Amino acid sequence: MAFQKEYLDLVLVPSGLLIMLAYHLFLLYRYIKLPHTTVMGFENNDKIAWIDKRDVGTALSVISTNTSAATFLASVSLTLCSLIGAWIANSSTNFLQSELIFGDTGPSTMSIKYISLLTCFLLAFSCFVQSARSFVHANYLISTPDSDIPVNYVEMAVIRGSDFWSLGLRALYFALDFLLWFFGPIPMFVCSIVMVIVLHYLDTNTTLLHKHVSPGKQKTKRVAV
């Protein structure tokens, strides 16, 4: 029985997705158990210190910038979902089913590709919307006048917004993986390996966490001196 190019999709595509999922599960474990070894944990440490020493005007400006960025990416993700829907509706002349693509280009496989890509963009849209929601909540907490709201409430809202932002970016990374699948399983598999290598480099933190001192402790030390 001769080997057919359609079999490549059955081998390389699950292998590429398994590599991506295994890496992100490993990253999630490090983020929960060893946050100091990840860039996200390093950034969260600095964000907590920023919240403790924040100036209201500067804090609102920073939160507003993050909200605008999350809203922009949510709009981009939703726009791409609409384009994919329009592409599916007008798929009569599909150059992605060309003989030049080394892989399965059958109607059922093409439908799976479209649905997978659409799912990633919808997930990214949802995560960026939740990120904007958390940043807006932090904005309300910071700008409330004469309030005794605990600082950890603001920390929770800001870090939750950052976590949803990271999840939205991860969904876009998977979308890039599925996008290259349209050009064959080999580009998709190669993209998975290269992306895991690059993300491992970008997500790993080797810098020691700085032990920030709260303003109250700084004043106590100065008075003691």
Biotite code that builds the C-alpha atoms (Angstrom):
import biotite.structure as struc

atoms = struc.array([
    struc.Atom([0.000, 0.000, 0.000], chain_id="A", res_id=1, res_name="MET", atom_name="CA", element="C"),
    struc.Atom([1.536, 3.290, -1.151], chain_id="A", res_id=2, res_name="ALA", atom_name="CA", element="C"),
    struc.Atom([1.978, 6.163, 1.254], chain_id="A", res_id=3, res_name="PHE", atom_name="CA", element="C"),
    struc.Atom([-0.420, 9.004, 0.470], chain_id="A", res_id=4, res_name="GLN", atom_name="CA", element="C"),
    struc.Atom([0.180, 12.638, 1.274], chain_id="A", res_id=5, res_name="LYS", atom_name="CA", element="C"),
    struc.Atom([-3.124, 12.788, 3.157], chain_id="A", res_id=6, res_name="GLU", atom_name="CA", element="C"),
    struc.Atom([-1.579, 10.594, 5.852], chain_id="A", res_id=7, res_name="TYR", atom_name="CA", element="C"),
    struc.Atom([0.789, 13.416, 6.797], chain_id="A", res_id=8, res_name="LEU", atom_name="CA", element="C"),
    struc.Atom([-2.098, 15.357, 8.333], chain_id="A", res_id=9, res_name="ASP", atom_name="CA", element="C"),
    struc.Atom([-2.919, 12.406, 10.590], chain_id="A", res_id=10, res_name="LEU", atom_name="CA", element="C"),
    struc.Atom([0.641, 12.291, 11.919], chain_id="A", res_id=11, res_name="VAL", atom_name="CA", element="C"),
    struc.Atom([2.170, 15.771, 11.831], chain_id="A", res_id=12, res_name="LEU", atom_name="CA", element="C"),
    struc.Atom([-0.834, 17.887, 12.850], chain_id="A", res_id=13, res_name="VAL", atom_name="CA", element="C"),
    struc.Atom([-1.602, 15.996, 16.113], chain_id="A", res_id=14, res_name="PRO", atom_name="CA", element="C"),
    struc.Atom([2.126, 15.866, 16.843], chain_id="A", res_id=15, res_name="SER", atom_name="CA", element="C"),
    struc.Atom([2.481, 19.634, 16.399], chain_id="A", res_id=16, res_name="GLY", atom_name="CA", element="C"),
    struc.Atom([-0.556, 20.343, 18.602], chain_id="A", res_id=17, res_name="LEU", atom_name="CA", element="C"),
    struc.Atom([0.723, 17.913, 21.235], chain_id="A", res_id=18, res_name="LEU", atom_name="CA", element="C"),
    struc.Atom([4.053, 19.743, 21.346], chain_id="A", res_id=19, res_name="ILE", atom_name="CA", element="C"),
    struc.Atom([2.300, 23.097, 21.782], chain_id="A", res_id=20, res_name="MET", atom_name="CA", element="C"),
    struc.Atom([-0.071, 21.776, 24.452], chain_id="A", res_id=21, res_name="LEU", atom_name="CA", element="C"),
    struc.Atom([2.706, 20.010, 26.369], chain_id="A", res_id=22, res_name="ALA", atom_name="CA", element="C"),
    struc.Atom([4.797, 23.175, 26.449], chain_id="A", res_id=23, res_name="TYR", atom_name="CA", element="C"),
    struc.Atom([1.922, 25.335, 27.669], chain_id="A", res_id=24, res_name="HIS", atom_name="CA", element="C"),
    struc.Atom([0.976, 22.807, 30.352], chain_id="A", res_id=25, res_name="LEU", atom_name="CA", element="C"),
    struc.Atom([4.605, 22.865, 31.492], chain_id="A", res_id=26, res_name="PHE", atom_name="CA", element="C"),
    struc.Atom([4.515, 26.680, 31.460], chain_id="A", res_id=27, res_name="LEU", atom_name="CA", element="C"),
    struc.Atom([1.299, 26.663, 33.490], chain_id="A", res_id=28, res_name="LEU", atom_name="CA", element="C"),
    struc.Atom([2.899, 24.381, 36.073], chain_id="A", res_id=29, res_name="TYR", atom_name="CA", element="C"),
    struc.Atom([5.900, 26.713, 36.361], chain_id="A", res_id=30, res_name="ARG", atom_name="CA", element="C"),
    struc.Atom([3.651, 29.771, 36.571], chain_id="A", res_id=31, res_name="TYR", atom_name="CA", element="C"),
    struc.Atom([1.670, 28.251, 39.468], chain_id="A", res_id=32, res_name="ILE", atom_name="CA", element="C"),
    struc.Atom([4.429, 26.437, 41.370], chain_id="A", res_id=33, res_name="LYS", atom_name="CA", element="C"),
    struc.Atom([7.574, 28.386, 40.368], chain_id="A", res_id=34, res_name="LEU", atom_name="CA", element="C"),
    struc.Atom([6.400, 31.825, 39.241], chain_id="A", res_id=35, res_name="PRO", atom_name="CA", element="C"),
    struc.Atom([9.855, 33.366, 39.623], chain_id="A", res_id=36, res_name="HIS", atom_name="CA", element="C"),
    struc.Atom([11.094, 31.217, 36.726], chain_id="A", res_id=37, res_name="THR", atom_name="CA", element="C"),
    struc.Atom([8.601, 32.727, 34.280], chain_id="A", res_id=38, res_name="THR", atom_name="CA", element="C"),
    struc.Atom([8.460, 36.194, 32.760], chain_id="A", res_id=39, res_name="VAL", atom_name="CA", element="C"),
    struc.Atom([4.795, 36.496, 33.743], chain_id="A", res_id=40, res_name="MET", atom_name="CA", element="C"),
    struc.Atom([5.646, 35.868, 37.390], chain_id="A", res_id=41, res_name="GLY", atom_name="CA", element="C"),
    struc.Atom([8.491, 38.374, 37.168], chain_id="A", res_id=42, res_name="PHE", atom_name="CA", element="C"),
    struc.Atom([6.125, 40.984, 35.710], chain_id="A", res_id=43, res_name="GLU", atom_name="CA", element="C"),
    struc.Atom([3.468, 40.275, 38.335], chain_id="A", res_id=44, res_name="ASN", atom_name="CA", element="C"),
    struc.Atom([6.022, 40.936, 41.076], chain_id="A", res_id=45, res_name="ASN", atom_name="CA", element="C"),
    struc.Atom([6.749, 44.364, 39.589], chain_id="A", res_id=46, res_name="ASP", atom_name="CA", element="C"),
    struc.Atom([3.039, 45.082, 39.076], chain_id="A", res_id=47, res_name="LYS", atom_name="CA", element="C"),
    struc.Atom([2.308, 44.410, 42.747], chain_id="A", res_id=48, res_name="ILE", atom_name="CA", element="C"),
    struc.Atom([5.078, 46.838, 43.724], chain_id="A", res_id=49, res_name="ALA", atom_name="CA", element="C"),
    struc.Atom([3.721, 49.402, 41.242], chain_id="A", res_id=50, res_name="TRP", atom_name="CA", element="C"),
    struc.Atom([0.255, 49.137, 42.797], chain_id="A", res_id=51, res_name="ILE", atom_name="CA", element="C"),
    struc.Atom([1.668, 49.675, 46.302], chain_id="A", res_id=52, res_name="ASP", atom_name="CA", element="C"),
    struc.Atom([3.552, 52.838, 45.215], chain_id="A", res_id=53, res_name="LYS", atom_name="CA", element="C"),
    struc.Atom([1.134, 54.082, 42.583], chain_id="A", res_id=54, res_name="ARG", atom_name="CA", element="C"),
    struc.Atom([0.202, 57.664, 41.879], chain_id="A", res_id=55, res_name="ASP", atom_name="CA", element="C"),
    struc.Atom([-3.491, 57.873, 41.003], chain_id="A", res_id=56, res_name="VAL", atom_name="CA", element="C"),
    struc.Atom([-3.025, 59.962, 37.863], chain_id="A", res_id=57, res_name="GLY", atom_name="CA", element="C"),
    struc.Atom([-0.213, 57.821, 36.498], chain_id="A", res_id=58, res_name="THR", atom_name="CA", element="C"),
    struc.Atom([-2.013, 54.596, 37.443], chain_id="A", res_id=59, res_name="ALA", atom_name="CA", element="C"),
    struc.Atom([-5.174, 55.611, 35.594], chain_id="A", res_id=60, res_name="LEU", atom_name="CA", element="C"),
    struc.Atom([-3.117, 56.481, 32.517], chain_id="A", res_id=61, res_name="SER", atom_name="CA", element="C"),
    struc.Atom([-1.371, 53.107, 32.540], chain_id="A", res_id=62, res_name="VAL", atom_name="CA", element="C"),
    struc.Atom([-4.611, 51.172, 33.101], chain_id="A", res_id=63, res_name="ILE", atom_name="CA", element="C"),
    struc.Atom([-6.279, 53.130, 30.298], chain_id="A", res_id=64, res_name="SER", atom_name="CA", element="C"),
    struc.Atom([-3.454, 52.218, 27.924], chain_id="A", res_id=65, res_name="THR", atom_name="CA", element="C"),
    struc.Atom([-3.775, 48.527, 28.779], chain_id="A", res_id=66, res_name="ASN", atom_name="CA", element="C"),
    struc.Atom([-7.542, 48.698, 28.324], chain_id="A", res_id=67, res_name="THR", atom_name="CA", element="C"),
    struc.Atom([-7.147, 50.302, 24.895], chain_id="A", res_id=68, res_name="SER", atom_name="CA", element="C"),
    struc.Atom([-4.632, 47.639, 23.822], chain_id="A", res_id=69, res_name="ALA", atom_name="CA", element="C"),
    struc.Atom([-6.918, 44.803, 24.961], chain_id="A", res_id=70, res_name="ALA", atom_name="CA", element="C"),
    struc.Atom([-9.903, 46.397, 23.214], chain_id="A", res_id=71, res_name="THR", atom_name="CA", element="C"),
    struc.Atom([-7.906, 46.820, 20.003], chain_id="A", res_id=72, res_name="PHE", atom_name="CA", element="C"),
    struc.Atom([-6.803, 43.180, 19.922], chain_id="A", res_id=73, res_name="LEU", atom_name="CA", element="C"),
    struc.Atom([-10.348, 42.063, 20.728], chain_id="A", res_id=74, res_name="ALA", atom_name="CA", element="C"),
    struc.Atom([-11.591, 44.076, 17.744], chain_id="A", res_id=75, res_name="SER", atom_name="CA", element="C"),
    struc.Atom([-8.891, 42.592, 15.504], chain_id="A", res_id=76, res_name="VAL", atom_name="CA", element="C"),
    struc.Atom([-9.795, 39.052, 16.605], chain_id="A", res_id=77, res_name="SER", atom_name="CA", element="C"),
    struc.Atom([-13.493, 39.647, 15.964], chain_id="A", res_id=78, res_name="LEU", atom_name="CA", element="C"),
    struc.Atom([-12.740, 41.158, 12.552], chain_id="A", res_id=79, res_name="THR", atom_name="CA", element="C"),
    struc.Atom([-10.668, 38.117, 11.610], chain_id="A", res_id=80, res_name="LEU", atom_name="CA", element="C"),
    struc.Atom([-13.540, 35.875, 12.709], chain_id="A", res_id=81, res_name="CYS", atom_name="CA", element="C"),
    struc.Atom([-15.847, 37.776, 10.364], chain_id="A", res_id=82, res_name="SER", atom_name="CA", element="C"),
    struc.Atom([-13.367, 37.462, 7.495], chain_id="A", res_id=83, res_name="LEU", atom_name="CA", element="C"),
    struc.Atom([-13.049, 33.720, 8.070], chain_id="A", res_id=84, res_name="ILE", atom_name="CA", element="C"),
    struc.Atom([-16.838, 33.399, 8.058], chain_id="A", res_id=85, res_name="GLY", atom_name="CA", element="C"),
    struc.Atom([-17.046, 35.309, 4.788], chain_id="A", res_id=86, res_name="ALA", atom_name="CA", element="C"),
    struc.Atom([-14.239, 33.173, 3.343], chain_id="A", res_id=87, res_name="TRP", atom_name="CA", element="C"),
    struc.Atom([-16.106, 29.981, 4.272], chain_id="A", res_id=88, res_name="ILE", atom_name="CA", element="C"),
    struc.Atom([-19.282, 31.299, 2.647], chain_id="A", res_id=89, res_name="ALA", atom_name="CA", element="C"),
    struc.Atom([-17.409, 32.068, -0.601], chain_id="A", res_id=90, res_name="ASN", atom_name="CA", element="C"),
    struc.Atom([-15.123, 29.061, -0.785], chain_id="A", res_id=91, res_name="SER", atom_name="CA", element="C"),
    struc.Atom([-16.071, 28.074, -4.330], chain_id="A", res_id=92, res_name="SER", atom_name="CA", element="C"),
    struc.Atom([-12.732, 29.282, -5.695], chain_id="A", res_id=93, res_name="THR", atom_name="CA", element="C"),
    struc.Atom([-10.321, 28.068, -3.064], chain_id="A", res_id=94, res_name="ASN", atom_name="CA", element="C"),
    struc.Atom([-6.671, 28.300, -4.038], chain_id="A", res_id=95, res_name="PHE", atom_name="CA", element="C"),
    struc.Atom([-5.818, 26.517, -0.768], chain_id="A", res_id=96, res_name="LEU", atom_name="CA", element="C"),
    struc.Atom([-7.001, 23.269, -2.375], chain_id="A", res_id=97, res_name="GLN", atom_name="CA", element="C"),
    struc.Atom([-4.257, 23.491, -4.976], chain_id="A", res_id=98, res_name="SER", atom_name="CA", element="C"),
    struc.Atom([-2.141, 20.480, -5.884], chain_id="A", res_id=99, res_name="GLU", atom_name="CA", element="C"),
    struc.Atom([0.908, 22.476, -4.759], chain_id="A", res_id=100, res_name="LEU", atom_name="CA", element="C"),
    struc.Atom([-0.077, 21.941, -1.119], chain_id="A", res_id=101, res_name="ILE", atom_name="CA", element="C"),
    struc.Atom([1.427, 18.697, 0.132], chain_id="A", res_id=102, res_name="PHE", atom_name="CA", element="C"),
    struc.Atom([-1.304, 17.376, 2.384], chain_id="A", res_id=103, res_name="GLY", atom_name="CA", element="C"),
    struc.Atom([-4.971, 16.626, 2.667], chain_id="A", res_id=104, res_name="ASP", atom_name="CA", element="C"),
    struc.Atom([-7.069, 19.300, 0.912], chain_id="A", res_id=105, res_name="THR", atom_name="CA", element="C"),
    struc.Atom([-10.383, 17.457, 1.023], chain_id="A", res_id=106, res_name="GLY", atom_name="CA", element="C"),
    struc.Atom([-13.591, 19.281, 1.976], chain_id="A", res_id=107, res_name="PRO", atom_name="CA", element="C"),
    struc.Atom([-13.816, 17.687, 5.434], chain_id="A", res_id=108, res_name="SER", atom_name="CA", element="C"),
    struc.Atom([-10.205, 18.560, 6.298], chain_id="A", res_id=109, res_name="THR", atom_name="CA", element="C"),
    struc.Atom([-10.647, 22.117, 5.034], chain_id="A", res_id=110, res_name="MET", atom_name="CA", element="C"),
    struc.Atom([-13.724, 22.489, 7.242], chain_id="A", res_id=111, res_name="SER", atom_name="CA", element="C"),
    struc.Atom([-11.717, 21.329, 10.273], chain_id="A", res_id=112, res_name="ILE", atom_name="CA", element="C"),
    struc.Atom([-9.004, 23.876, 9.430], chain_id="A", res_id=113, res_name="LYS", atom_name="CA", element="C"),
    struc.Atom([-11.519, 26.727, 9.205], chain_id="A", res_id=114, res_name="TYR", atom_name="CA", element="C"),
    struc.Atom([-13.296, 25.725, 12.418], chain_id="A", res_id=115, res_name="ILE", atom_name="CA", element="C"),
    struc.Atom([-10.018, 25.377, 14.322], chain_id="A", res_id=116, res_name="SER", atom_name="CA", element="C"),
    struc.Atom([-8.785, 28.782, 13.179], chain_id="A", res_id=117, res_name="LEU", atom_name="CA", element="C"),
    struc.Atom([-12.147, 30.382, 13.916], chain_id="A", res_id=118, res_name="LEU", atom_name="CA", element="C"),
    struc.Atom([-12.202, 28.834, 17.399], chain_id="A", res_id=119, res_name="THR", atom_name="CA", element="C"),
    struc.Atom([-8.766, 30.265, 18.219], chain_id="A", res_id=120, res_name="CYS", atom_name="CA", element="C"),
    struc.Atom([-9.776, 33.779, 17.165], chain_id="A", res_id=121, res_name="PHE", atom_name="CA", element="C"),
    struc.Atom([-13.043, 33.549, 19.120], chain_id="A", res_id=122, res_name="LEU", atom_name="CA", element="C"),
    struc.Atom([-11.129, 32.390, 22.194], chain_id="A", res_id=123, res_name="LEU", atom_name="CA", element="C"),
    struc.Atom([-8.657, 35.249, 21.751], chain_id="A", res_id=124, res_name="ALA", atom_name="CA", element="C"),
    struc.Atom([-11.565, 37.703, 21.446], chain_id="A", res_id=125, res_name="PHE", atom_name="CA", element="C"),
    struc.Atom([-13.127, 36.396, 24.666], chain_id="A", res_id=126, res_name="SER", atom_name="CA", element="C"),
    struc.Atom([-9.853, 36.596, 26.581], chain_id="A", res_id=127, res_name="CYS", atom_name="CA", element="C"),
    struc.Atom([-9.088, 40.150, 25.446], chain_id="A", res_id=128, res_name="PHE", atom_name="CA", element="C"),
    struc.Atom([-12.615, 41.257, 26.362], chain_id="A", res_id=129, res_name="VAL", atom_name="CA", element="C"),
    struc.Atom([-12.203, 39.778, 29.839], chain_id="A", res_id=130, res_name="GLN", atom_name="CA", element="C"),
    struc.Atom([-8.805, 41.473, 30.089], chain_id="A", res_id=131, res_name="SER", atom_name="CA", element="C"),
    struc.Atom([-10.355, 44.846, 29.266], chain_id="A", res_id=132, res_name="ALA", atom_name="CA", element="C"),
    struc.Atom([-13.122, 44.143, 31.789], chain_id="A", res_id=133, res_name="ARG", atom_name="CA", element="C"),
    struc.Atom([-10.604, 43.472, 34.564], chain_id="A", res_id=134, res_name="SER", atom_name="CA", element="C"),
    struc.Atom([-8.603, 46.602, 33.749], chain_id="A", res_id=135, res_name="PHE", atom_name="CA", element="C"),
    struc.Atom([-11.780, 48.703, 33.773], chain_id="A", res_id=136, res_name="VAL", atom_name="CA", element="C"),
    struc.Atom([-12.615, 47.256, 37.187], chain_id="A", res_id=137, res_name="HIS", atom_name="CA", element="C"),
    struc.Atom([-9.132, 48.171, 38.417], chain_id="A", res_id=138, res_name="ALA", atom_name="CA", element="C"),
    struc.Atom([-9.698, 51.666, 37.045], chain_id="A", res_id=139, res_name="ASN", atom_name="CA", element="C"),
    struc.Atom([-12.820, 52.036, 39.174], chain_id="A", res_id=140, res_name="TYR", atom_name="CA", element="C"),
    struc.Atom([-11.035, 50.730, 42.268], chain_id="A", res_id=141, res_name="LEU", atom_name="CA", element="C"),
    struc.Atom([-8.099, 53.125, 41.855], chain_id="A", res_id=142, res_name="ILE", atom_name="CA", element="C"),
    struc.Atom([-10.177, 56.204, 41.048], chain_id="A", res_id=143, res_name="SER", atom_name="CA", element="C"),
    struc.Atom([-12.728, 55.793, 43.867], chain_id="A", res_id=144, res_name="THR", atom_name="CA", element="C"),
    struc.Atom([-12.315, 58.925, 46.044], chain_id="A", res_id=145, res_name="PRO", atom_name="CA", element="C"),
    struc.Atom([-11.860, 58.637, 49.813], chain_id="A", res_id=146, res_name="ASP", atom_name="CA", element="C"),
    struc.Atom([-12.080, 54.853, 49.691], chain_id="A", res_id=147, res_name="SER", atom_name="CA", element="C"),
    struc.Atom([-10.669, 52.236, 52.038], chain_id="A", res_id=148, res_name="ASP", atom_name="CA", element="C"),
    struc.Atom([-10.592, 49.531, 49.353], chain_id="A", res_id=149, res_name="ILE", atom_name="CA", element="C"),
    struc.Atom([-7.817, 47.039, 50.200], chain_id="A", res_id=150, res_name="PRO", atom_name="CA", element="C"),
    struc.Atom([-4.783, 47.141, 47.942], chain_id="A", res_id=151, res_name="VAL", atom_name="CA", element="C"),
    struc.Atom([-5.047, 43.418, 47.233], chain_id="A", res_id=152, res_name="ASN", atom_name="CA", element="C"),
    struc.Atom([-8.371, 44.048, 45.433], chain_id="A", res_id=153, res_name="TYR", atom_name="CA", element="C"),
    struc.Atom([-6.550, 46.253, 42.939], chain_id="A", res_id=154, res_name="VAL", atom_name="CA", element="C"),
    struc.Atom([-3.719, 43.734, 42.674], chain_id="A", res_id=155, res_name="GLU", atom_name="CA", element="C"),
    struc.Atom([-6.194, 40.962, 41.921], chain_id="A", res_id=156, res_name="MET", atom_name="CA", element="C"),
    struc.Atom([-7.936, 42.967, 39.190], chain_id="A", res_id=157, res_name="ALA", atom_name="CA", element="C"),
    struc.Atom([-4.672, 44.029, 37.495], chain_id="A", res_id=158, res_name="VAL", atom_name="CA", element="C"),
    struc.Atom([-3.115, 40.556, 37.599], chain_id="A", res_id=159, res_name="ILE", atom_name="CA", element="C"),
    struc.Atom([-6.341, 38.948, 36.377], chain_id="A", res_id=160, res_name="ARG", atom_name="CA", element="C"),
    struc.Atom([-6.375, 41.374, 33.451], chain_id="A", res_id=161, res_name="GLY", atom_name="CA", element="C"),
    struc.Atom([-2.758, 40.493, 32.673], chain_id="A", res_id=162, res_name="SER", atom_name="CA", element="C"),
    struc.Atom([-3.519, 36.769, 32.830], chain_id="A", res_id=163, res_name="ASP", atom_name="CA", element="C"),
    struc.Atom([-6.396, 37.112, 30.373], chain_id="A", res_id=164, res_name="PHE", atom_name="CA", element="C"),
    struc.Atom([-4.113, 39.193, 28.142], chain_id="A", res_id=165, res_name="TRP", atom_name="CA", element="C"),
    struc.Atom([-1.553, 36.380, 28.143], chain_id="A", res_id=166, res_name="SER", atom_name="CA", element="C"),
    struc.Atom([-4.246, 33.794, 27.379], chain_id="A", res_id=167, res_name="LEU", atom_name="CA", element="C"),
    struc.Atom([-5.437, 35.881, 24.438], chain_id="A", res_id=168, res_name="GLY", atom_name="CA", element="C"),
    struc.Atom([-1.905, 36.037, 23.047], chain_id="A", res_id=169, res_name="LEU", atom_name="CA", element="C"),
    struc.Atom([-1.540, 32.258, 23.443], chain_id="A", res_id=170, res_name="ARG", atom_name="CA", element="C"),
    struc.Atom([-4.758, 31.779, 21.477], chain_id="A", res_id=171, res_name="ALA", atom_name="CA", element="C"),
    struc.Atom([-3.284, 33.926, 18.694], chain_id="A", res_id=172, res_name="LEU", atom_name="CA", element="C"),
    struc.Atom([-0.139, 31.766, 18.734], chain_id="A", res_id=173, res_name="TYR", atom_name="CA", element="C"),
    struc.Atom([-2.279, 28.674, 18.207], chain_id="A", res_id=174, res_name="PHE", atom_name="CA", element="C"),
    struc.Atom([-4.153, 30.528, 15.470], chain_id="A", res_id=175, res_name="ALA", atom_name="CA", element="C"),
    struc.Atom([-0.855, 31.099, 13.666], chain_id="A", res_id=176, res_name="LEU", atom_name="CA", element="C"),
    struc.Atom([-0.197, 27.382, 13.922], chain_id="A", res_id=177, res_name="ASP", atom_name="CA", element="C"),
    struc.Atom([-3.574, 26.540, 12.387], chain_id="A", res_id=178, res_name="PHE", atom_name="CA", element="C"),
    struc.Atom([-3.110, 29.211, 9.730], chain_id="A", res_id=179, res_name="LEU", atom_name="CA", element="C"),
    struc.Atom([0.046, 27.525, 8.471], chain_id="A", res_id=180, res_name="LEU", atom_name="CA", element="C"),
    struc.Atom([-1.852, 24.235, 8.380], chain_id="A", res_id=181, res_name="TRP", atom_name="CA", element="C"),
    struc.Atom([-3.703, 25.630, 5.345], chain_id="A", res_id=182, res_name="PHE", atom_name="CA", element="C"),
    struc.Atom([-0.386, 25.407, 3.484], chain_id="A", res_id=183, res_name="PHE", atom_name="CA", element="C"),
    struc.Atom([0.168, 21.814, 4.536], chain_id="A", res_id=184, res_name="GLY", atom_name="CA", element="C"),
    struc.Atom([0.968, 19.778, 7.654], chain_id="A", res_id=185, res_name="PRO", atom_name="CA", element="C"),
    struc.Atom([4.720, 20.184, 7.250], chain_id="A", res_id=186, res_name="ILE", atom_name="CA", element="C"),
    struc.Atom([4.715, 24.021, 7.688], chain_id="A", res_id=187, res_name="PRO", atom_name="CA", element="C"),
    struc.Atom([2.356, 23.593, 10.633], chain_id="A", res_id=188, res_name="MET", atom_name="CA", element="C"),
    struc.Atom([4.617, 21.037, 12.348], chain_id="A", res_id=189, res_name="PHE", atom_name="CA", element="C"),
    struc.Atom([7.749, 23.122, 11.735], chain_id="A", res_id=190, res_name="VAL", atom_name="CA", element="C"),
    struc.Atom([5.941, 26.214, 13.064], chain_id="A", res_id=191, res_name="CYS", atom_name="CA", element="C"),
    struc.Atom([5.014, 24.323, 16.253], chain_id="A", res_id=192, res_name="SER", atom_name="CA", element="C"),
    struc.Atom([8.614, 23.359, 16.945], chain_id="A", res_id=193, res_name="ILE", atom_name="CA", element="C"),
    struc.Atom([10.027, 26.806, 16.158], chain_id="A", res_id=194, res_name="VAL", atom_name="CA", element="C"),
    struc.Atom([7.319, 28.534, 18.183], chain_id="A", res_id=195, res_name="MET", atom_name="CA", element="C"),
    struc.Atom([7.923, 26.362, 21.255], chain_id="A", res_id=196, res_name="VAL", atom_name="CA", element="C"),
    struc.Atom([11.660, 27.106, 21.083], chain_id="A", res_id=197, res_name="ILE", atom_name="CA", element="C"),
    struc.Atom([11.056, 30.848, 20.753], chain_id="A", res_id=198, res_name="VAL", atom_name="CA", element="C"),
    struc.Atom([8.365, 30.934, 23.444], chain_id="A", res_id=199, res_name="LEU", atom_name="CA", element="C"),
    struc.Atom([10.529, 28.963, 25.862], chain_id="A", res_id=200, res_name="HIS", atom_name="CA", element="C"),
    struc.Atom([13.237, 31.591, 25.430], chain_id="A", res_id=201, res_name="TYR", atom_name="CA", element="C"),
    struc.Atom([10.769, 34.474, 25.847], chain_id="A", res_id=202, res_name="LEU", atom_name="CA", element="C"),
    struc.Atom([8.849, 32.946, 28.776], chain_id="A", res_id=203, res_name="ASP", atom_name="CA", element="C"),
    struc.Atom([11.870, 31.946, 30.875], chain_id="A", res_id=204, res_name="THR", atom_name="CA", element="C"),
    struc.Atom([13.104, 34.345, 33.524], chain_id="A", res_id=205, res_name="ASN", atom_name="CA", element="C"),
    struc.Atom([16.625, 34.083, 34.923], chain_id="A", res_id=206, res_name="THR", atom_name="CA", element="C"),
    struc.Atom([16.622, 37.384, 36.823], chain_id="A", res_id=207, res_name="THR", atom_name="CA", element="C"),
    struc.Atom([16.143, 37.278, 40.571], chain_id="A", res_id=208, res_name="LEU", atom_name="CA", element="C"),
    struc.Atom([12.935, 38.873, 41.785], chain_id="A", res_id=209, res_name="LEU", atom_name="CA", element="C"),
    struc.Atom([13.516, 42.254, 43.345], chain_id="A", res_id=210, res_name="HIS", atom_name="CA", element="C"),
    struc.Atom([12.209, 42.498, 46.894], chain_id="A", res_id=211, res_name="LYS", atom_name="CA", element="C"),
    struc.Atom([10.277, 45.737, 46.740], chain_id="A", res_id=212, res_name="HIS", atom_name="CA", element="C"),
    struc.Atom([9.787, 47.648, 49.976], chain_id="A", res_id=213, res_name="VAL", atom_name="CA", element="C"),
    struc.Atom([6.416, 49.246, 50.594], chain_id="A", res_id=214, res_name="SER", atom_name="CA", element="C"),
    struc.Atom([6.314, 53.026, 51.206], chain_id="A", res_id=215, res_name="PRO", atom_name="CA", element="C"),
    struc.Atom([5.211, 52.496, 54.811], chain_id="A", res_id=216, res_name="GLY", atom_name="CA", element="C"),
    struc.Atom([8.288, 50.406, 55.605], chain_id="A", res_id=217, res_name="LYS", atom_name="CA", element="C"),
    struc.Atom([10.543, 52.930, 53.895], chain_id="A", res_id=218, res_name="GLN", atom_name="CA", element="C"),
    struc.Atom([9.177, 55.750, 56.075], chain_id="A", res_id=219, res_name="LYS", atom_name="CA", element="C"),
    struc.Atom([9.651, 53.625, 59.205], chain_id="A", res_id=220, res_name="THR", atom_name="CA", element="C"),
    struc.Atom([13.285, 52.987, 58.321], chain_id="A", res_id=221, res_name="LYS", atom_name="CA", element="C"),
    struc.Atom([13.943, 56.668, 57.677], chain_id="A", res_id=222, res_name="ARG", atom_name="CA", element="C"),
    struc.Atom([12.418, 57.674, 60.996], chain_id="A", res_id=223, res_name="VAL", atom_name="CA", element="C"),
    struc.Atom([14.499, 55.030, 62.769], chain_id="A", res_id=224, res_name="ALA", atom_name="CA", element="C"),
    struc.Atom([17.650, 56.422, 61.181], chain_id="A", res_id=225, res_name="VAL", atom_name="CA", element="C"),
])
